[in-house]
Amino acid sequence: MSGNDRGFTLIELLVAVSLTAILLASLYSVFFSVAGAGTRAREEAVRNVEAGRALERMASEVRSAYARRGSPVTFFKTGKVRSNSTVSFTFFSYPVQAGDAPKSDLMAVSYSIERDGGRRHLLKEVWSPYLGEKMSFRVVEDIKGFEVSLFNGKDWSKAWDSELEGSVPRAMTVKMTLASGEELAMTTPTMIR
């Protein structure tokens, strides 16, 4: 073979093919990790929007909360289960009529944490205080914490019972910690006293 007719040796071809394979594998890996990060970011954004909507809906319900001392159907109560708050109260909503029950715009709602394996979800239960049949569903999935604080006009507290206090609180603050560690908070006054 003369110097001008020389081609690539087998070793050179194997090295070139190996380098090309390594480069393609790393590009493939980078592409799919970026695509996966985009999917996770979208899922997190959807979870944040759901949590924000849940807090807005809860604020609307709290603004129309109603309890009267001595009434068997109206109440406003909070408590703790493990390290998370629970809150249950009656509020005015759109009129609902079912069967022989009196037509009423008074509804009851309860928010609490539901455990599912190692995950926690914000559970909402809604019912007519006249009928008692509850409908429950998850409002926000996969959260770390749910904390309620109540204002009586002077001080904030973690517990409330309208039978003892004589009315609903003047305001309520809710802090929800999402699985990502992000904390959302909402403070709203009650409008009916």
MILUM-301456 format. One record per residue (C-alpha): residue in one letter; z, y negated, x. Coordinates in steps of 0.05 Angstrom, whole numbers, padded with zeros to 5 digits, always signed. Example, Ala and Ser with C-alpha at 12.3 -4.5 7.8 and 13.67 -1.06 7.14 Angstrom:
A+00156+00090+00246/S+00143+00021+00273/
REM end
This chain:
M+00000+00000+00000/S-00017-00068+00025/G+00030-00128+00019/N-00010-00159-00040/D-00011-00096-00083/R+00063-00088-00085/G+00097-00083-00155/F+00169-00078-00177/T+00210-00020-00153/L+00246+00025-00202/I+00313-00005-00181/E+00289-00076-00194/L+00264-00056-00263/L+00330-00022-00280/V+00369-00083-00257/A+00325-00130-00299/V+00331-00086-00361/S+00407-00081-00352/L+00415-00156-00344/T+00371-00168-00406/A+00413-00118-00447/I+00478-00151-00425/L+00451-00220-00443/L+00427-00197-00511/A+00493-00162-00526/S+00533-00224-00509/L+00487-00268-00551/Y+00494-00219-00609/S+00570-00220-00602/V+00573-00296-00600/F+00527-00303-00661/F+00568-00256-00704/S+00635-00285-00683/V+00611-00355-00702/A+00584-00328-00768/G+00651-00294-00781/A+00689-00358-00765/G+00646-00395-00816/T+00662-00343-00869/R+00737-00347-00854/A+00734-00423-00857/R+00699-00420-00925/E+00751-00371-00952/E+00807-00416-00927/A+00775-00478-00959/V+00769-00441-01025/R+00843-00421-01020/N+00863-00493-01006/V+00823-00518-01067/E+00855-00465-01111/A+00924-00484-01087/G+00910-00558-01099/R+00885-00544-01170/A+00947-00502-01183/L+00992-00559-01161/E+00953-00608-01204/R+00959-00563-01265/M+01034-00553-01251/A+01042-00629-01246/S+01009-00637-01314/E+01056-00586-01345/V+01117-00617-01313/R+01098-00686-01338/S+01101-00659-01409/A+01163-00615-01399/Y+01212-00615-01456/A+01281-00585-01466/R+01335-00601-01516/R+01407-00578-01507/G+01425-00525-01559/S+01353-00508-01575/P+01339-00433-01572/V+01265-00444-01554/T+01265-00501-01504/F+01290-00497-01433/F+01281-00520-01361/K+01310-00473-01308/T+01301-00462-01234/G+01329-00411-01186/K+01318-00374-01121/V+01293-00303-01109/R+01298-00285-01035/S+01279-00350-01001/N+01230-00374-01054/S+01240-00416-01116/T+01226-00398-01187/V+01216-00448-01243/S+01210-00438-01318/F+01205-00491-01372/T+01176-00509-01439/F+01123-00563-01445/F+01077-00594-01496/S+01005-00569-01493/Y+00948-00561-01543/P+00968-00532-01610/V+00966-00456-01614/Q+00971-00415-01677/A+00976-00340-01679/G+00993-00296-01738/D+01055-00316-01776/A+01083-00358-01719/P+01091-00432-01734/K+01034-00476-01709/S+01061-00509-01647/D+01040-00546-01585/L+01103-00522-01549/M+01089-00472-01494/A+01131-00439-01440/V+01111-00427-01368/S+01143-00394-01308/Y+01123-00396-01235/S+01149-00345-01185/I+01130-00305-01123/E+01100-00236-01132/R+01102-00189-01072/D+01044-00142-01059/G+01058-00102-00997/G+01068-00153-00942/R+01032-00209-00980/R+01060-00259-01029/H+01025-00292-01087/L+01043-00348-01135/L+01049-00316-01204/K+01044-00356-01268/E+01068-00331-01335/V+01051-00368-01400/W+01076-00354-01470/S+01094-00384-01537/P+01169-00390-01542/Y+01162-00369-01615/L+01124-00305-01602/G+01148-00284-01533/E+01085-00246-01512/K+01072-00265-01440/M+01006-00271-01404/S+01012-00269-01328/F+00963-00280-01272/R+00961-00299-01199/V+00949-00373-01189/V+00946-00374-01113/E+00939-00312-01070/D+00970-00300-01002/I+01021-00355-00993/K+01082-00359-00946/G+01129-00400-00988/F+01143-00436-01054/E+01199-00487-01059/V+01220-00531-01117/S+01266-00592-01114/L+01290-00631-01174/F+01312-00704-01182/N+01367-00724-01231/G+01360-00799-01221/K+01407-00801-01161/D+01401-00738-01120/W+01353-00681-01106/S+01375-00609-01118/K+01346-00539-01114/A+01374-00515-01180/W+01369-00539-01252/D+01390-00512-01320/S+01375-00557-01380/E+01433-00526-01419/L+01482-00551-01366/E+01446-00616-01349/G+01428-00635-01420/S+01356-00652-01405/V+01296-00640-01360/P+01299-00669-01290/R+01270-00739-01278/A+01221-00712-01226/M+01202-00648-01191/T+01174-00635-01121/V+01137-00571-01104/K+01122-00549-01033/M+01074-00491-01024/T+01061-00461-00956/L+00995-00425-00950/A+00982-00364-00907/S+00949-00409-00856/G+01014-00447-00848/E+00987-00509-00882/E+01037-00541-00929/L+01016-00573-00994/A+01065-00616-01034/M+01066-00650-01101/T+01118-00696-01133/T+01113-00715-01206/P+01158-00748-01257/T+01174-00718-01324/M+01151-00763-01380/I+01190-00737-01440/R+01265-00746-01440/
REM end
